[in-house]
């Protein structure tokens, strides 16, 4: 296994185990199956395990699996505080105690603010005193490193990196999201600050494997590479990437991902592989609704609309399926202190004068809202705003 260093010099395996997608039987995590898969990953050198408070049953399962395997000292455990569920430091204390109990441990190696989407939210948490609580936990050793996971644009991500002395961060990043969300800009900025970057959704929830268009599948078949192998190699090739999470739930996945991690150092990607990835991206792009490149020249929107983020989700709904795209849209536009959905557009037209692609942005935002802002989305957005979760 290859390892890259965190801010404090500790070795993190380049392949991390995402514990949200353990196999379930009748809605219950199959612990025996998960044990075999996790055991194989750890034996292969994986030492970074990622879970979260809100992943149903995941923290308790991880705690039980670590007990069974007797390997707590061998792994670096990451979990997350759902800050949007707390209204006080006492609330954070209660949830943290519950997480320690579930995980059957007395410390967390890497603790994240879950889905921290803007500086306003972090400032609110600081006013509650959460930053002082974190400092106390860092000093006591109950938290070894503090960070945050992020869904949003690169500008706000960089602002969040500057808002606190973080130890690490976690972003969605893959070859299709190279210039979306935090993107390469955010990745490089974190690297310049000396922060390890943990990568989530390297396969876009599996869609870069299971939902590729025929043209992309044909290119892969001729290359001899698998879709997952190529996507992971694209990430490992980059020095700024510290660890790539994979929600492995078969032994075959574990074995393939271990092999890729063991043979893909920084600079591993060949010219032929780079050309192959560009070809696959072109095939995927043929299915998109809006030719937005995510350049951000249209921003900021006076009404607060996240225009590139909206178009990314709108295109994903067409190319990869509406369900996953709508979840992503909810995270990126509603789960933040100021709603940023397409329906906020006031049709001022300012964005269209700046768009290098000549996109009829106002018209496309209306179409995107019709697809993405379902009654369920509107109800959840109303609840988030009413309860001030963000």
C-alpha positions as a Markdown table, in Angstrom:
| # | Residue | x | y | z |
|---|---|---|---|---|
| 1 | Unk | 0.0 | 0.0 | 0.0 |
| 2 | Unk | 1.2 | 3.5 | -0.7 |
| 3 | Unk | 0.8 | 6.2 | 1.9 |
| 4 | Unk | 0.8 | 10.0 | 1.9 |
| 5 | Unk | 1.4 | 12.2 | 4.9 |
| 6 | Unk | -1.1 | 14.3 | 6.9 |
| 7 | Unk | -0.4 | 17.7 | 8.4 |
| 8 | Unk | 1.3 | 16.1 | 11.4 |
| 9 | Unk | 3.4 | 13.6 | 9.5 |
| 10 | Unk | 1.2 | 10.6 | 10.0 |
| 11 | Unk | 0.9 | 8.1 | 7.1 |
| 12 | Unk | -2.6 | 7.8 | 5.5 |
| 13 | Unk | -3.2 | 5.0 | 3.0 |
| 14 | Unk | -4.0 | 6.4 | -0.5 |
| 15 | Unk | -7.1 | 4.1 | -0.5 |
| 16 | Unk | -9.6 | 4.8 | 2.3 |
| 17 | Unk | -12.6 | 2.7 | 3.2 |
| 18 | Unk | -15.9 | 4.6 | 2.9 |
| 19 | Unk | -18.3 | 2.9 | 5.4 |
| 20 | Unk | -21.6 | 4.3 | 4.2 |
| 21 | Unk | -22.3 | 1.6 | 1.6 |
| 22 | Unk | -21.9 | -1.7 | 3.6 |
| 23 | Unk | -24.2 | -4.3 | 2.3 |
| 24 | Unk | -27.7 | -4.5 | 4.0 |
| 25 | Unk | -30.0 | -7.4 | 4.4 |
| 26 | Unk | -33.6 | -6.3 | 5.2 |
| 27 | Unk | -32.3 | -2.8 | 5.9 |
| 28 | Unk | -29.7 | -4.1 | 8.4 |
| 29 | Unk | -26.0 | -4.0 | 7.8 |
| 30 | Unk | -24.6 | -7.5 | 7.1 |
| 31 | Unk | -21.8 | -7.4 | 9.7 |
| 32 | Unk | -20.3 | -10.8 | 8.7 |
| 33 | Unk | -20.0 | -9.8 | 5.1 |
| 34 | Unk | -18.6 | -6.4 | 6.0 |
| 35 | Unk | -16.1 | -8.0 | 8.3 |
| 36 | Unk | -14.6 | -10.1 | 5.5 |
| 37 | Unk | -14.4 | -7.1 | 3.2 |
| 38 | Unk | -13.0 | -4.7 | 5.8 |
| 39 | Unk | -10.5 | -7.3 | 7.1 |
| 40 | Unk | -9.2 | -7.8 | 3.5 |
| 41 | Unk | -8.8 | -4.1 | 3.1 |
| 42 | Unk | -6.9 | -3.6 | 6.3 |
| 43 | Unk | -4.7 | -6.7 | 5.6 |
| 44 | Unk | -3.9 | -4.9 | 2.3 |
| 45 | Unk | -2.8 | -1.8 | 4.0 |
| 46 | Unk | -5.9 | 0.4 | 4.2 |
| 47 | Unk | -5.7 | 2.4 | 7.4 |
| 48 | Unk | -8.3 | 5.2 | 6.9 |
| 49 | Unk | -12.0 | 4.5 | 7.7 |
| 50 | Unk | -14.7 | 7.1 | 7.1 |
| 51 | Unk | -18.1 | 7.1 | 8.6 |
| 52 | Unk | -20.6 | 9.7 | 9.9 |
| 53 | Unk | -23.3 | 10.2 | 12.6 |
| 54 | Unk | -26.1 | 10.4 | 10.0 |
| 55 | Unk | -25.1 | 7.3 | 8.0 |
| 56 | Unk | -27.8 | 4.8 | 9.2 |
| 57 | Unk | -26.1 | 2.1 | 11.4 |
| 58 | Unk | -22.6 | 2.9 | 10.1 |
| 59 | Unk | -20.9 | 4.1 | 13.2 |
| 60 | Unk | -22.2 | 1.3 | 15.3 |
| 61 | Unk | -21.2 | -1.2 | 12.6 |
| 62 | Unk | -17.7 | 0.2 | 12.4 |
| 63 | Unk | -17.3 | 0.1 | 16.1 |
| 64 | Unk | -18.4 | -3.6 | 16.2 |
| 65 | Unk | -16.1 | -4.5 | 13.3 |
| 66 | Unk | -13.1 | -2.9 | 14.9 |
| 67 | Unk | -13.9 | -4.8 | 18.1 |
| 68 | Unk | -14.2 | -8.1 | 16.2 |
| 69 | Unk | -11.0 | -7.5 | 14.2 |
| 70 | Unk | -9.2 | -6.1 | 17.3 |
| 71 | Unk | -7.5 | -3.5 | 15.1 |
| 72 | Unk | -8.5 | -0.1 | 16.5 |
| 73 | Unk | -4.8 | 0.8 | 16.9 |
| 74 | Unk | -4.0 | 0.0 | 13.3 |
| 75 | Unk | -6.5 | 2.3 | 11.7 |
| 76 | Unk | -7.2 | 6.0 | 11.5 |
| 77 | Unk | -10.9 | 6.6 | 12.2 |
| 78 | Unk | -12.8 | 9.5 | 10.7 |
| 79 | Unk | -16.4 | 10.5 | 11.6 |
| 80 | Unk | -18.4 | 13.7 | 11.4 |
| 81 | Unk | -20.4 | 16.1 | 13.5 |
| 82 | Unk | -23.8 | 17.0 | 12.0 |
| 83 | Unk | -23.5 | 20.6 | 13.0 |
| 84 | Unk | -26.9 | 21.4 | 11.4 |
| 85 | Unk | -28.6 | 19.3 | 14.1 |
| 86 | Unk | -27.1 | 21.3 | 17.1 |
| 87 | Unk | -28.1 | 24.5 | 18.6 |
| 88 | Unk | -25.5 | 24.7 | 21.4 |
| 89 | Unk | -22.2 | 23.3 | 22.5 |
| 90 | Unk | -24.1 | 21.0 | 24.8 |
| 91 | Unk | -25.7 | 19.5 | 21.8 |
| 92 | Unk | -22.3 | 18.9 | 20.2 |
| 93 | Unk | -21.1 | 17.3 | 23.4 |
| 94 | Unk | -24.1 | 14.9 | 23.5 |
| 95 | Unk | -23.6 | 13.8 | 19.9 |
| 96 | Unk | -19.9 | 13.4 | 20.3 |
| 97 | Unk | -20.4 | 11.1 | 23.4 |
| 98 | Unk | -22.9 | 9.1 | 21.4 |
| 99 | Unk | -20.4 | 8.7 | 18.5 |
| 100 | Unk | -17.7 | 7.5 | 20.9 |
| 101 | Unk | -20.1 | 5.0 | 22.3 |
| 102 | Unk | -21.2 | 3.7 | 18.9 |
| 103 | Unk | -17.6 | 3.5 | 17.7 |
| 104 | Unk | -16.5 | 1.8 | 20.9 |
| 105 | Unk | -13.5 | 4.1 | 21.2 |
| 106 | Unk | -12.3 | 7.0 | 23.4 |
| 107 | Unk | -10.9 | 9.1 | 20.6 |
| 108 | Unk | -11.4 | 10.1 | 17.0 |
| 109 | Unk | -8.4 | 10.4 | 14.7 |
| 110 | Unk | -10.1 | 12.7 | 12.1 |
| 111 | Unk | -13.2 | 14.6 | 13.1 |
| 112 | Unk | -15.1 | 16.6 | 10.5 |
| 113 | Unk | -17.8 | 19.3 | 10.5 |
| 114 | Unk | -20.2 | 17.5 | 8.1 |
| 115 | Unk | -21.2 | 19.4 | 5.0 |
| 116 | Unk | -19.8 | 22.7 | 6.0 |
| 117 | Unk | -20.9 | 24.8 | 3.1 |
| 118 | Unk | -20.1 | 28.4 | 3.8 |
| 119 | Unk | -18.2 | 30.8 | 6.2 |
| 120 | Unk | -21.5 | 32.2 | 7.6 |
| 121 | Unk | -22.3 | 28.7 | 9.0 |
| 122 | Unk | -18.9 | 28.4 | 10.5 |
| 123 | Unk | -19.2 | 31.8 | 12.0 |
| 124 | Unk | -22.5 | 30.9 | 13.6 |
| 125 | Unk | -20.9 | 27.8 | 15.1 |
| 126 | Unk | -18.1 | 29.9 | 16.5 |
| 127 | Unk | -20.6 | 32.2 | 18.1 |
| 128 | Unk | -22.0 | 29.2 | 19.9 |
| 129 | Unk | -18.5 | 28.4 | 21.1 |
| 130 | Unk | -17.9 | 25.3 | 19.0 |
| 131 | Unk | -14.4 | 26.4 | 18.1 |
| 132 | Unk | -13.5 | 26.6 | 21.8 |
| 133 | Unk | -15.0 | 23.1 | 22.4 |
| 134 | Unk | -13.0 | 21.8 | 19.5 |
| 135 | Unk | -9.8 | 23.3 | 20.9 |
| 136 | Unk | -10.5 | 21.6 | 24.2 |
| 137 | Unk | -11.0 | 18.2 | 22.5 |
| 138 | Unk | -7.8 | 18.6 | 20.5 |
| 139 | Unk | -5.8 | 19.4 | 23.7 |
| 140 | Unk | -7.3 | 16.4 | 25.5 |
| 141 | Unk | -6.6 | 14.1 | 22.6 |
| 142 | Unk | -10.2 | 13.0 | 22.2 |
| 143 | Unk | -10.0 | 14.5 | 18.7 |
| 144 | Unk | -6.6 | 14.2 | 17.0 |
| 145 | Unk | -7.3 | 16.2 | 13.8 |
| 146 | Unk | -10.1 | 18.6 | 12.9 |
| 147 | Unk | -11.5 | 19.2 | 9.4 |
| 148 | Unk | -14.6 | 19.6 | 7.4 |
| 149 | Unk | -16.4 | 18.0 | 4.4 |
| 150 | Unk | -17.6 | 20.2 | 1.7 |
| 151 | Unk | -20.2 | 20.6 | -1.1 |
| 152 | Unk | -20.2 | 24.0 | -2.8 |
| 153 | Unk | -18.1 | 26.2 | -5.1 |
| 154 | Unk | -14.3 | 26.7 | -5.1 |
| 155 | Unk | -14.4 | 30.3 | -4.0 |
| 156 | Unk | -16.3 | 29.5 | -0.7 |
| 157 | Unk | -14.2 | 26.5 | -0.1 |
| 158 | Unk | -11.0 | 28.6 | -0.2 |
| 159 | Unk | -12.6 | 31.1 | 2.1 |
| 160 | Unk | -13.5 | 28.3 | 4.6 |
| 161 | Unk | -9.9 | 27.1 | 4.5 |
| 162 | Unk | -8.8 | 30.5 | 5.6 |
| 163 | Unk | -11.4 | 30.9 | 8.3 |
| 164 | Unk | -9.8 | 28.5 | 10.8 |
| 165 | Unk | -6.6 | 26.5 | 11.4 |
| 166 | Unk | -7.9 | 23.2 | 9.9 |
| 167 | Unk | -5.9 | 20.0 | 9.9 |
| 168 | Unk | -7.5 | 18.5 | 6.8 |
| 169 | Unk | -10.5 | 18.7 | 4.5 |
| 170 | Unk | -12.7 | 16.4 | 2.4 |
| 171 | Unk | -14.1 | 17.2 | -1.0 |
| 172 | Unk | -16.0 | 15.6 | -3.9 |
| 173 | Unk | -13.6 | 15.3 | -6.8 |
| 174 | Unk | -13.3 | 13.2 | -9.9 |
| 175 | Unk | -12.4 | 13.7 | -13.5 |
| 176 | Unk | -16.0 | 14.9 | -14.3 |
| 177 | Unk | -16.0 | 17.3 | -11.3 |
| 178 | Unk | -12.5 | 18.7 | -12.0 |
| 179 | Unk | -13.8 | 22.2 | -12.2 |
| 180 | Unk | -17.0 | 21.8 | -10.2 |
| 181 | Unk | -17.6 | 22.1 | -6.4 |
| 182 | Unk | -14.2 | 22.8 | -4.7 |
| 183 | Unk | -12.6 | 21.5 | -7.9 |
| 184 | Unk | -8.9 | 21.5 | -8.8 |
| 185 | Unk | -8.7 | 25.2 | -7.7 |
| 186 | Unk | -9.7 | 24.2 | -4.1 |
| 187 | Unk | -7.6 | 21.1 | -4.1 |
| 188 | Unk | -4.5 | 23.0 | -5.0 |
| 189 | Unk | -5.2 | 25.8 | -2.6 |
| 190 | Unk | -5.5 | 23.2 | 0.3 |
| 191 | Unk | -2.3 | 21.6 | -0.8 |
| 192 | Unk | -0.5 | 25.0 | -0.8 |
| 193 | Unk | -1.6 | 25.4 | 2.8 |
| 194 | Unk | -0.2 | 22.0 | 3.7 |
| 195 | Unk | -3.6 | 20.4 | 4.3 |
| 196 | Unk | -4.3 | 16.8 | 3.4 |
| 197 | Unk | -7.3 | 16.4 | 1.1 |
| 198 | Unk | -9.6 | 13.4 | 1.4 |
| 199 | Unk | -11.5 | 12.6 | -1.8 |
| 200 | Unk | -15.1 | 11.5 | -1.7 |
| 201 | Unk | -17.3 | 10.4 | -4.7 |
| 202 | Unk | -14.3 | 9.5 | -6.9 |
| 203 | Unk | -16.8 | 7.5 | -9.0 |
| 204 | Unk | -19.7 | 9.9 | -8.5 |
| 205 | Unk | -21.5 | 7.4 | -6.4 |
| 206 | Unk | -20.6 | 4.6 | -8.9 |
| 207 | Unk | -22.1 | 6.4 | -11.8 |
| 208 | Unk | -18.7 | 6.7 | -13.6 |
| 209 | Unk | -18.8 | 2.9 | -13.7 |
| 210 | Unk | -22.4 | 1.9 | -14.0 |
| 211 | Unk | -23.9 | 4.9 | -15.9 |
| 212 | Unk | -21.4 | 5.5 | -18.6 |
| 213 | Unk | -22.8 | 6.0 | -22.1 |
| 214 | Unk | -22.1 | 3.4 | -24.8 |
| 215 | Unk | -19.4 | 5.4 | -26.5 |
| 216 | Unk | -17.4 | 5.7 | -23.2 |
| 217 | Unk | -17.8 | 2.0 | -22.5 |
| 218 | Unk | -16.5 | 1.2 | -26.0 |
| 219 | Unk | -13.4 | 3.4 | -25.4 |
| 220 | Unk | -12.7 | 1.6 | -22.1 |
| 221 | Unk | -13.1 | -1.8 | -23.6 |
| 222 | Unk | -10.5 | -1.1 | -26.3 |
| 223 | Unk | -8.1 | 0.3 | -23.6 |
| 224 | Unk | -8.1 | -2.7 | -21.4 |
| 225 | Unk | -8.6 | -0.5 | -18.3 |
| 226 | Unk | -11.7 | -0.8 | -16.1 |
| 227 | Unk | -13.7 | 2.4 | -15.4 |
| 228 | Unk | -12.9 | 2.3 | -11.7 |
| 229 | Unk | -9.2 | 1.7 | -12.3 |
| 230 | Unk | -8.9 | 4.7 | -14.6 |
| 231 | Unk | -10.9 | 7.0 | -12.3 |
| 232 | Unk | -8.7 | 6.1 | -9.3 |
| 233 | Unk | -5.5 | 6.5 | -11.3 |
| 234 | Unk | -6.5 | 10.0 | -12.4 |
| 235 | Unk | -6.7 | 10.9 | -8.7 |
| 236 | Unk | -3.6 | 9.1 | -7.5 |
| 237 | Unk | -1.6 | 10.8 | -10.3 |
| 238 | Unk | -2.1 | 14.1 | -8.4 |
| 239 | Unk | 0.3 | 15.0 | -5.5 |
| 240 | Unk | -2.4 | 17.1 | -3.8 |
| 241 | Unk | -4.7 | 14.1 | -3.3 |
| 242 | Unk | -4.0 | 12.4 | 0.0 |
| 243 | Unk | -6.6 | 9.7 | 0.3 |
| 244 | Unk | -9.4 | 8.4 | -2.0 |
| 245 | Unk | -12.5 | 7.0 | -0.3 |
| 246 | Unk | -14.2 | 4.0 | -1.8 |
| 247 | Unk | -17.5 | 2.5 | -0.6 |
| 248 | Unk | -16.4 | -1.1 | -1.1 |
| 249 | Unk | -19.0 | -3.7 | -0.5 |
| 250 | Unk | -17.6 | -6.8 | -2.4 |
| 251 | Unk | -14.3 | -8.6 | -2.0 |
| 252 | Unk | -13.8 | -8.0 | -5.8 |
| 253 | Unk | -14.0 | -4.3 | -5.3 |
| 254 | Unk | -11.5 | -4.5 | -2.4 |
| 255 | Unk | -9.1 | -6.5 | -4.4 |
| 256 | Unk | -9.3 | -4.3 | -7.6 |
| 257 | Unk | -9.0 | -1.1 | -5.6 |
| 258 | Unk | -6.0 | -2.5 | -3.6 |
| 259 | Unk | -4.2 | -3.4 | -6.8 |
| 260 | Unk | -4.8 | 0.0 | -8.3 |
| 261 | Unk | -3.7 | 1.8 | -5.1 |
| 262 | Unk | -0.5 | -0.3 | -5.0 |
| 263 | Unk | 0.5 | 0.5 | -8.6 |
| 264 | Unk | -0.5 | 4.2 | -9.1 |
| 265 | Unk | 2.1 | 6.6 | -7.7 |
| 266 | Unk | 2.1 | 10.4 | -8.3 |
| 267 | Unk | 2.7 | 10.9 | -12.0 |
| 268 | Unk | 1.4 | 7.5 | -13.0 |
| 269 | Unk | -1.0 | 8.6 | -15.7 |
| 270 | Unk | 0.3 | 8.1 | -19.2 |
| 271 | Unk | -0.4 | 10.3 | -22.2 |
| 272 | Unk | -2.6 | 7.6 | -23.6 |
| 273 | Unk | -4.6 | 7.4 | -20.4 |
| 274 | Unk | -5.1 | 11.2 | -20.3 |
| 275 | Unk | -6.4 | 11.1 | -23.9 |
| 276 | Unk | -8.7 | 8.2 | -22.9 |
| 277 | Unk | -10.2 | 10.2 | -20.1 |
| 278 | Unk | -10.7 | 13.2 | -22.3 |
| 279 | Unk | -12.5 | 10.9 | -24.8 |
| 280 | Unk | -14.7 | 9.5 | -22.1 |
| 281 | Unk | -15.5 | 13.1 | -20.9 |
| 282 | Unk | -16.5 | 14.0 | -24.4 |
| 283 | Unk | -18.8 | 11.0 | -24.7 |
| 284 | Unk | -20.4 | 11.9 | -21.3 |
| 285 | Unk | -20.7 | 15.6 | -22.4 |
| 286 | Unk | -22.7 | 14.6 | -25.4 |
| 287 | Unk | -25.6 | 13.8 | -23.1 |
| 288 | Unk | -25.6 | 17.1 | -21.2 |
| 289 | Unk | -28.4 | 19.6 | -21.4 |
| 290 | Unk | -26.3 | 22.8 | -20.9 |
| 291 | Unk | -22.8 | 23.4 | -22.3 |
| 292 | Unk | -21.6 | 25.0 | -19.0 |
| 293 | Unk | -17.9 | 24.5 | -18.4 |
| 294 | Unk | -18.1 | 25.7 | -14.7 |
| 295 | Unk | -15.8 | 28.6 | -15.4 |
| 296 | Unk | -17.7 | 30.8 | -13.0 |
| 297 | Unk | -17.6 | 34.0 | -15.1 |
| 298 | Unk | -21.3 | 34.4 | -14.5 |
| 299 | Unk | -20.8 | 34.6 | -10.8 |
| 300 | Unk | -21.6 | 36.1 | -8.4 |
| 301 | Unk | -25.3 | 36.1 | -9.1 |
| 302 | Unk | -27.0 | 39.2 | -7.5 |
| 303 | Unk | -29.9 | 36.9 | -6.4 |
| 304 | Unk | -27.6 | 34.3 | -4.9 |
| 305 | Unk | -28.1 | 31.5 | -7.5 |
| 306 | Unk | -25.3 | 29.0 | -7.7 |
| 307 | Unk | -25.4 | 29.0 | -11.5 |
| 308 | Unk | -22.5 | 26.5 | -12.3 |
| 309 | Unk | -23.6 | 24.2 | -9.5 |
| 310 | Unk | -27.2 | 24.2 | -10.8 |
| 311 | Unk | -26.2 | 23.4 | -14.3 |
| 312 | Unk | -23.8 | 20.6 | -13.2 |
| 313 | Unk | -26.7 | 18.9 | -11.3 |
| 314 | Unk | -29.1 | 19.6 | -14.3 |
| 315 | Unk | -26.7 | 17.9 | -16.6 |
| 316 | Unk | -26.1 | 15.0 | -14.2 |
| 317 | Unk | -29.9 | 14.5 | -14.1 |
| 318 | Unk | -29.8 | 13.9 | -17.8 |
| 319 | Unk | -26.7 | 11.9 | -18.1 |
| 320 | Unk | -26.7 | 9.9 | -14.9 |
| 321 | Unk | -30.2 | 9.8 | -13.4 |
| 322 | Unk | -32.5 | 12.3 | -11.7 |
| 323 | Unk | -32.4 | 10.8 | -8.2 |
| 324 | Unk | -28.7 | 11.2 | -7.5 |
| 325 | Unk | -28.6 | 14.6 | -9.2 |
| 326 | Unk | -31.5 | 15.9 | -7.1 |
| 327 | Unk | -29.8 | 14.8 | -3.9 |
| 328 | Unk | -26.6 | 16.6 | -5.0 |
| 329 | Unk | -28.6 | 19.7 | -5.9 |
| 330 | Unk | -30.3 | 19.7 | -2.4 |
| 331 | Unk | -26.8 | 19.6 | -0.7 |
| 332 | Unk | -25.3 | 22.3 | -2.9 |
| 333 | Unk | -28.2 | 24.8 | -3.0 |
| 334 | Unk | -30.4 | 24.3 | 0.1 |
| 335 | Unk | -28.1 | 23.0 | 2.8 |
| 336 | Unk | -26.4 | 26.3 | 3.3 |
| 337 | Unk | -27.1 | 29.5 | 5.2 |
| 338 | Unk | -28.5 | 31.2 | 2.0 |
| 339 | Unk | -30.5 | 29.2 | -0.5 |
| 340 | Unk | -28.9 | 29.2 | -3.9 |
| 341 | Unk | -31.4 | 27.3 | -6.1 |
| 342 | Unk | -32.4 | 28.1 | -9.7 |
| 343 | Unk | -35.8 | 29.4 | -8.7 |
| 344 | Unk | -34.2 | 32.4 | -7.0 |
| 345 | Unk | -33.3 | 33.8 | -10.4 |
| 346 | Unk | -34.9 | 37.3 | -11.0 |
| 347 | Unk | -34.1 | 37.3 | -14.7 |
| 348 | Unk | -31.8 | 40.3 | -14.5 |
| 349 | Unk | -29.6 | 38.9 | -17.3 |
| 350 | Unk | -26.4 | 40.1 | -15.8 |
| 351 | Unk | -24.9 | 36.6 | -16.0 |
| 352 | Unk | -25.6 | 36.2 | -19.7 |
| 353 | Unk | -23.4 | 39.1 | -20.6 |
| 354 | Unk | -20.5 | 37.4 | -18.9 |
| 355 | Unk | -20.9 | 33.9 | -20.2 |
| 356 | Unk | -18.1 | 32.9 | -22.6 |
| 357 | Unk | -20.3 | 30.0 | -23.9 |
| 358 | Unk | -23.2 | 32.3 | -24.8 |
| 359 | Unk | -25.7 | 30.2 | -22.8 |
| 360 | Unk | -29.2 | 31.5 | -22.4 |
| 361 | Unk | -28.8 | 31.2 | -18.6 |
| 362 | Unk | -32.2 | 32.6 | -17.5 |
| 363 | Unk | -34.1 | 30.2 | -19.8 |
| 364 | Unk | -31.9 | 27.2 | -18.7 |
| 365 | Unk | -32.3 | 28.0 | -15.0 |
| 366 | Unk | -36.1 | 27.8 | -15.4 |
| 367 | Unk | -35.7 | 24.4 | -17.1 |
| 368 | Unk | -33.3 | 23.3 | -14.4 |
| 369 | Unk | -35.7 | 24.4 | -11.6 |
| 370 | Unk | -38.5 | 22.4 | -13.3 |
| 371 | Unk | -36.4 | 19.2 | -13.1 |
| 372 | Unk | -34.6 | 19.7 | -9.9 |
| 373 | Unk | -36.9 | 21.6 | -7.6 |
| 374 | Unk | -39.5 | 18.9 | -6.9 |
| 375 | Unk | -42.2 | 19.2 | -4.2 |
| 376 | Unk | -39.8 | 17.1 | -2.0 |
| 377 | Unk | -37.0 | 19.6 | -2.5 |
| 378 | Unk | -39.2 | 22.5 | -1.8 |
| 379 | Unk | -40.4 | 20.9 | 1.4 |
| 380 | Unk | -36.9 | 20.1 | 2.6 |
| 381 | Unk | -35.7 | 23.6 | 1.7 |
| 382 | Unk | -38.6 | 25.1 | 3.7 |
| 383 | Unk | -37.8 | 22.9 | 6.7 |
| 384 | Unk | -34.1 | 23.8 | 6.5 |
| 385 | Unk | -34.9 | 27.5 | 6.4 |
| 386 | Unk | -37.6 | 27.3 | 9.1 |
| 387 | Unk | -35.5 | 25.3 | 11.6 |
| 388 | Unk | -32.4 | 27.3 | 10.7 |
| 389 | Unk | -30.4 | 24.1 | 10.3 |
| 390 | Unk | -27.7 | 26.0 | 8.4 |
